[in-house]
Every structure is written in structure tokens, then in C-alpha cells.
Amino acid sequence: MNGGGGGDRNKSGWYTAQEVRQHCLPTDCWLILLGHVLDISPLLASNPPHLARPLLEKAGEDISHWFDPTTGDVKTHIHPVTKLPTFYTPQGRFIHIPPPDRPQTDWDCNYELPWWKDERYVIGKLSQKTRLIRIKNVLTGLEAPLEVPSEETIREILDRYASRNSHAGSYTWKGISTAHDRIFMDMNMDKTLAENGIPDESSLFTSLGLAPDYHIPVLHLYFNDDLTPS
């Protein structure tokens, strides 16, 4: 379910950390929380600024360390004064965190779920491993680098590339598959790079003392006769 803030939604629902970092404004605020990407822009707009501030200061970043991965709730500690369990917020009290000791006028408990458990704000997942690829348009000779989530299919990568070439669907996508004796072949659009026999070798390069992007795979685009709609 979408929270309804900034744009740049990916059809696949997978995001890179770099994509999330671009959304760091009060009106366009994304966060990473326990592997999910949240758009909390409408939440910030409807709450007191001083409670929104700790979240806005982390806009575009990962705040998973604020939370208990087992319960999905904000971490707790024993309050030094009351000696009772309370939410641990050294970065400052934020939206939906109750006052630790006494009622305050900014405390509004009129919500069904705290925002960190409300799926309305979840727009996708953070890629566990991104990959660098190059997309070469054989017709024009132009080549474009692209960072993509390893979880995305070739068709979903096409959707990303379409922002640079609105006719991306009018090309046959080819690559060298190590799963087929390094044959240059058509890509299965509904499979990932790895499933198409294009493995991620960055860890291997690193283990050999080479840069992880020592070799970046290339996908070649061959133009078909019919143009797709712009």
C-alpha cells in the first residue's frame, strides 16, 4: 500500500539505497525500516514539527537500528526516573511515541497503528544487493550505466531504462550467458540477471584484490521493426 508522498515509484517495488537517499525533504521523505522502504511524507505534514524533526533528520536513511527486529517495535529501556519500561529514543521523541512520564498537549493517540507498523506508508523493499550493468543501444551506439536491484527481472530493468528511452520495449535484449557456455543469447524478460546466466562476480573480484566493478556486464539492445507507444 502506498503512503502517497513523493514520486519515482518503481513498478517492481525494489529500491536501491541511492534511490531512497534522493527523497530527503519534508514534502518528500522516505525511510528504510527493517528492509522496507517507507514514504512518510503525509505523516510529517499532519504532525507537530518537533515530533517530525527526528524523522526528517534521517530522511533518506536507514533507521532500522532504532527498532527491535524481532518485534518490529521501537527499542525499549528502563526509564531512569520512573524505573518503568519505556521507548528508547536518544535521537529525540518522535511521532507516535508517548511522553515518558506525564501527559503532554502534543500527545495524540487517535490512531489505529503506530506509523512504523502501518502498511499504508510502505512503498517497497530495499534491495539486499544491487548490481552495476551497462545497457548498449546497438542502433545508436549509446551506452548507459545502470545500478539495479539484483532481485529485479530484465523486464523490470527495462522499466527503469525506459526513462532514458521511451521505446525500450521495441528492442530485443541480449547478453552473454555463462549458464550456456557464454553464448550470446536473448534474455528471458521474466527472469533476473542471475537467472539469465549473468552472475554477480563482484565478490570474486574483491577476493582477488580487484575493484568490485572490474567487469560490468553489458546488455545489448537490438531494435525491432515496430515502435512501442511513447
C-alpha positions as CSV (number, residue, x, y, z in Angstrom):
1,M,0.0,0.0,0.0
2,N,1.3,3.5,-0.8
3,G,1.6,6.3,1.6
4,G,1.2,9.0,-1.1
5,G,4.2,11.3,-1.0
6,G,7.0,11.8,-3.5
7,G,7.2,10.2,-6.9
8,D,9.7,7.9,-8.5
9,R,7.8,4.7,-7.7
10,N,9.3,1.6,-9.1
11,K,6.9,-0.9,-10.6
12,S,8.9,-3.8,-9.2
13,G,8.7,-2.4,-5.7
14,W,12.5,-2.8,-5.2
15,Y,14.7,0.2,-4.4
16,T,18.4,0.9,-4.1
17,A,19.8,2.8,-1.1
18,Q,20.8,5.6,-3.6
19,E,17.2,6.0,-4.8
20,V,16.0,6.3,-1.2
21,R,18.6,8.9,-0.4
22,Q,17.2,11.2,-3.0
23,H,14.0,11.6,-1.0
24,C,15.1,13.8,1.9
25,L,12.7,16.7,2.0
26,P,9.8,17.5,4.4
27,T,7.4,17.0,1.5
28,D,9.2,14.0,0.1
29,C,10.6,11.9,2.9
30,W,11.5,8.3,2.6
31,L,13.0,6.0,5.2
32,I,14.4,2.5,5.3
33,L,13.0,0.4,8.1
34,L,13.9,-3.3,8.6
35,G,14.3,-4.0,4.9
36,H,11.2,-2.0,3.8
37,V,11.1,1.5,2.2
38,L,8.5,3.9,3.7
39,D,7.2,7.2,2.4
40,I,6.2,9.1,5.5
41,S,5.7,12.5,3.7
42,P,2.0,12.7,4.7
43,L,2.7,11.7,8.2
44,L,5.2,14.6,8.7
45,A,2.7,17.0,7.3
46,S,0.0,16.1,9.8
47,N,2.0,16.1,13.0
48,P,3.8,18.7,15.2
49,P,7.1,19.8,13.7
50,H,9.1,19.0,16.8
51,L,7.9,15.4,16.7
52,A,8.6,15.2,12.9
53,R,12.2,16.6,13.3
54,P,14.0,13.3,14.4
55,L,12.5,11.6,11.4
56,L,13.2,14.4,9.0
57,E,16.8,14.5,10.1
58,K,17.1,10.8,9.0
59,A,15.2,11.4,5.7
60,G,16.6,9.1,3.0
61,E,18.4,6.9,5.5
62,D,18.1,3.6,7.3
63,I,16.6,3.8,10.8
64,S,16.4,0.1,11.5
65,H,18.8,0.4,14.4
66,W,16.0,2.3,16.3
67,F,13.9,-0.8,16.2
68,D,13.8,-4.4,17.6
69,P,14.0,-6.7,14.6
70,T,12.1,-9.4,16.5
71,T,9.0,-7.3,17.4
72,G,9.3,-4.6,14.8
73,D,8.7,-2.1,17.6
74,V,10.8,0.8,18.8
75,K,13.5,-0.4,21.2
76,T,12.8,0.0,24.9
77,H,14.8,0.6,28.1
78,I,14.2,1.2,31.8
79,H,13.4,4.9,32.4
80,P,16.0,6.2,34.9
81,V,13.3,8.2,36.9
82,T,10.1,6.1,36.7
83,K,12.0,2.7,36.6
84,L,9.4,1.5,34.1
85,P,10.0,0.2,30.5
86,T,9.7,3.0,28.0
87,F,10.7,3.6,24.4
88,Y,14.4,4.3,23.9
89,T,14.7,7.4,21.7
90,P,18.1,9.1,22.3
91,Q,17.6,10.9,19.0
92,G,14.5,12.6,20.4
93,R,10.9,11.7,20.9
94,F,9.1,11.3,17.6
95,I,5.6,10.8,16.1
96,H,3.5,8.2,17.9
97,I,6.0,7.9,20.8
98,P,4.1,8.7,24.1
99,P,5.5,11.1,26.7
100,P,7.7,9.1,29.1
101,D,6.4,10.5,32.4
102,R,3.3,12.7,32.1
103,P,0.6,13.7,29.6
104,Q,1.5,16.4,27.1
105,T,-0.6,18.5,24.7
106,D,1.3,17.1,21.7
107,W,0.3,13.6,22.5
108,D,-2.4,12.4,20.1
109,C,-3.3,8.8,20.5
110,N,-6.0,8.9,17.9
111,Y,-4.5,6.3,15.5
112,E,-5.0,2.6,15.0
113,L,-1.4,1.6,14.4
114,P,1.9,3.5,15.0
115,W,3.3,4.6,11.7
116,W,6.1,2.0,11.8
117,K,3.5,-0.8,11.7
118,D,1.1,0.9,9.3
119,E,1.4,-0.6,5.8
120,R,0.0,2.5,4.2
121,Y,3.4,4.0,4.4
122,V,5.3,1.0,2.9
123,I,6.0,1.5,-0.8
124,G,8.5,-1.3,-1.4
125,K,11.6,-3.1,-0.3
126,L,15.3,-2.3,-0.1
127,S,17.4,-4.3,-2.4
128,Q,19.7,-6.7,-0.5
129,K,22.3,-6.4,-3.3
130,T,22.5,-4.1,-6.2
131,R,24.3,-4.6,-9.4
132,L,26.0,-2.4,-12.0
133,I,25.3,-3.1,-15.6
134,R,25.7,-1.3,-18.9
135,I,22.9,-1.1,-21.5
136,K,24.2,-0.6,-25.0
137,N,21.8,0.5,-27.7
138,V,23.2,-1.2,-30.8
139,L,21.1,1.1,-33.1
140,T,22.5,4.4,-31.8
141,G,25.8,3.1,-30.3
142,L,24.9,4.8,-27.0
143,E,25.7,3.1,-23.7
144,A,24.1,3.8,-20.3
145,P,25.3,2.6,-16.9
146,L,22.6,1.5,-14.5
147,E,22.5,0.4,-10.9
148,V,19.7,-2.2,-10.5
149,P,18.4,-4.4,-7.6
150,S,19.6,-7.9,-8.1
151,E,16.0,-9.1,-7.4
152,E,14.6,-7.4,-10.5
153,T,13.8,-9.2,-13.7
154,I,15.0,-8.0,-17.1
155,R,11.5,-6.6,-17.8
156,E,11.7,-4.6,-14.6
157,I,15.1,-3.3,-15.6
158,L,13.5,-2.3,-18.9
159,D,11.0,-0.2,-16.9
160,R,14.0,1.6,-15.3
161,Y,15.7,2.1,-18.6
162,A,12.5,3.4,-20.2
163,S,13.1,6.8,-18.5
164,R,16.1,7.2,-20.9
165,N,14.5,5.5,-23.9
166,S,10.7,5.5,-24.1
167,H,10.9,2.9,-26.9
168,A,12.9,0.4,-24.8
169,G,10.2,-2.2,-25.3
170,S,10.9,-2.1,-29.1
171,Y,14.3,-3.8,-28.6
172,T,15.4,-7.3,-28.2
173,W,17.5,-7.6,-25.1
174,K,20.6,-9.8,-25.5
175,G,23.5,-10.8,-23.3
176,I,26.3,-13.3,-22.8
177,S,25.1,-16.1,-20.6
178,T,27.7,-18.1,-18.6
179,A,25.0,-20.7,-18.0
180,H,25.0,-21.6,-21.7
181,D,28.8,-21.7,-22.4
182,R,28.9,-18.0,-22.7
183,I,26.5,-17.9,-25.6
184,F,25.2,-14.5,-26.8
185,M,21.5,-15.0,-26.5
186,D,18.1,-13.4,-26.0
187,M,17.3,-12.6,-22.4
188,N,14.3,-14.1,-20.7
189,M,12.5,-10.9,-19.7
190,D,10.8,-12.6,-16.8
191,K,14.0,-13.8,-15.1
192,T,16.7,-11.9,-13.2
193,L,20.2,-11.3,-14.4
194,A,21.5,-14.3,-12.4
195,E,18.7,-16.5,-13.7
196,N,19.7,-15.5,-17.2
197,G,23.2,-16.7,-16.6
198,I,24.7,-13.3,-15.9
199,P,26.2,-13.9,-12.4
200,D,27.3,-11.2,-9.9
201,E,31.0,-11.6,-9.8
202,S,31.8,-8.5,-7.6
203,S,32.6,-10.6,-4.6
204,L,35.0,-12.7,-6.6
205,F,36.8,-9.6,-8.0
206,T,37.1,-8.2,-4.4
207,S,38.6,-11.5,-3.2
208,L,41.2,-11.3,-5.9
209,G,42.2,-7.7,-4.9
210,L,40.3,-6.2,-7.8
211,A,37.7,-3.4,-7.8
212,P,34.2,-4.9,-7.5
213,D,33.3,-3.2,-10.8
214,Y,36.3,-4.6,-12.5
215,H,34.0,-6.0,-15.1
216,I,30.5,-4.7,-15.6
217,P,28.1,-6.9,-17.7
218,V,26.6,-5.4,-20.8
219,L,23.1,-5.9,-22.2
220,H,22.8,-5.3,-25.9
221,L,19.6,-3.8,-27.3
222,Y,18.7,-4.7,-30.9
223,F,16.0,-2.6,-32.4
224,N,12.8,-4.3,-33.7
225,D,10.7,-3.1,-36.6
226,D,7.7,-1.9,-34.6
227,L,7.8,1.1,-32.3
228,T,6.1,0.9,-28.9
229,P,3.9,3.9,-27.9
230,S,5.8,6.7,-26.3
